[in-house]
Amino acid sequence: MPQKKKSQQRERTLQSEVPEIVLRFSIPADEIHEKHLHDYFNAKNLRGEWFALEPSELIWVISYLKQHGDLERASANLEWLGQIFLLAKA
């Protein structure tokens, strides 16, 4: 749940470690909102900025960021997002 600038840098760093890392969506938000997400999902933290979230939790994060983020600079893989939405409803 890093900010966009940070997420792109982290994605490049992890590419050398784990080639299957793909940025699926990005909605820039203020640090206070990023911290709120970190605190909210603390129990699901794998390491650093990486979390093991269920599809329904991803939908919740996206909804939260739609309210608190910068939608003008948002990006998403819509095919992936559609699959996540279907899994969350199952």
C-alpha positions as CSV (number, residue, x, y, z in Angstrom):
1,M,0.0,0.0,0.0
2,P,2.8,2.4,-0.8
3,Q,2.2,5.7,-2.5
4,K,2.5,5.6,-6.3
5,K,6.0,7.0,-6.6
6,K,7.2,4.6,-3.9
7,S,5.3,1.7,-5.3
8,Q,6.9,2.0,-8.7
9,Q,10.4,2.1,-7.1
10,R,9.5,-0.9,-4.9
11,E,8.1,-2.8,-7.8
12,R,11.3,-2.4,-9.8
13,T,13.3,-3.5,-6.7
14,L,11.2,-6.6,-6.2
15,Q,11.3,-7.5,-9.9
16,S,14.9,-8.7,-9.5
17,E,13.8,-10.8,-6.5
18,V,10.4,-12.1,-7.5
19,P,9.8,-11.8,-11.2
20,E,6.0,-12.4,-11.0
21,I,5.3,-9.1,-9.1
22,V,2.9,-7.0,-11.1
23,L,1.4,-3.7,-10.2
24,R,-2.4,-4.3,-10.5
25,F,-3.8,-1.0,-9.3
26,S,-2.6,2.3,-8.0
27,I,-4.6,5.1,-6.4
28,P,-2.3,7.8,-4.9
29,A,-3.3,9.0,-1.4
30,D,-2.0,11.1,1.4
31,E,0.3,9.6,4.0
32,I,-2.4,9.7,6.6
33,H,-4.6,7.4,4.5
34,E,-1.7,5.1,3.7
35,K,-1.0,4.9,7.5
36,H,-4.7,4.1,8.2
37,L,-4.6,1.2,5.7
38,H,-1.3,-0.1,7.3
39,D,-2.8,0.1,10.7
40,Y,-6.1,-1.5,9.6
41,F,-4.4,-4.4,7.9
42,N,-1.5,-4.8,10.3
43,A,-2.3,-8.4,11.1
44,K,-2.2,-9.2,7.3
45,N,1.3,-7.7,6.8
46,L,3.8,-10.0,5.1
47,R,6.7,-7.6,5.2
48,G,7.2,-3.9,4.6
49,E,4.5,-2.8,2.1
50,W,3.2,-6.2,1.2
51,F,0.0,-7.6,2.6
52,A,-1.9,-10.9,2.2
53,L,-5.4,-9.6,1.5
54,E,-8.6,-11.5,0.5
55,P,-10.5,-10.4,-2.6
56,S,-13.2,-8.7,-0.4
57,E,-10.5,-6.8,1.4
58,L,-9.0,-5.6,-1.8
59,I,-12.4,-4.3,-2.9
60,W,-12.6,-2.5,0.5
61,V,-9.2,-0.9,0.0
62,I,-10.2,0.3,-3.5
63,S,-13.5,1.7,-2.1
64,Y,-11.6,3.5,0.7
65,L,-9.1,5.0,-1.8
66,K,-11.9,6.1,-4.1
67,Q,-13.0,8.2,-1.2
68,H,-9.6,9.4,0.0
69,G,-7.3,9.1,-2.9
70,D,-6.4,11.0,-6.1
71,L,-8.6,9.4,-8.7
72,E,-7.2,11.6,-11.5
73,R,-3.9,9.7,-11.2
74,A,-5.4,6.2,-10.6
75,S,-4.5,3.3,-12.7
76,A,-5.9,-0.3,-12.7
77,N,-5.7,-3.5,-14.6
78,L,-9.4,-3.8,-15.3
79,E,-9.4,-7.5,-16.2
80,W,-7.7,-8.3,-12.9
81,L,-10.1,-6.0,-11.0
82,G,-13.1,-7.7,-12.6
83,Q,-11.8,-11.1,-11.4
84,I,-11.2,-9.8,-7.9
85,F,-14.7,-8.4,-7.8
86,L,-16.2,-11.8,-8.9
87,L,-14.1,-13.7,-6.3
88,A,-15.2,-11.2,-3.6
89,K,-18.8,-12.0,-4.4
90,A,-18.4,-15.8,-4.3
